[in-house]
């Protein structure tokens, strides 16, 4: 017996949730190691970027994945440039 569409969808959703969890952990580690001065320098809230991936992970895995990708591609580079 082969894998049907419902089983494939469940596996795909579980994989997305797992990837979202791993990426959210990476983001949380990176956010917490940055100084408050760096966050102030770029005008962002450290608290928001700690809470957002966690809440979205519980509410919707894909939302957390999207927020984490946004952090890694647009917020983190600004933090790196500040040199903190």
MOGI-V268160 format. One record per helix or strand of 3 or more residues. SS is the DSSP state (@ for helix, = for strand). FROM is the first residue (numbers start at 1). LEN is the number of residues. If there is no record, write none. Layout:
# MOGI-V268160
ss = (SS & SS)
from = (FROM & FROM)
len = (LEN & LEN)
This chain:
# MOGI-V268160
ss = (@ & @ & @ & @)
from = (5 & 36 & 46 & 61)
len = (29 & 7 & 14 & 22)
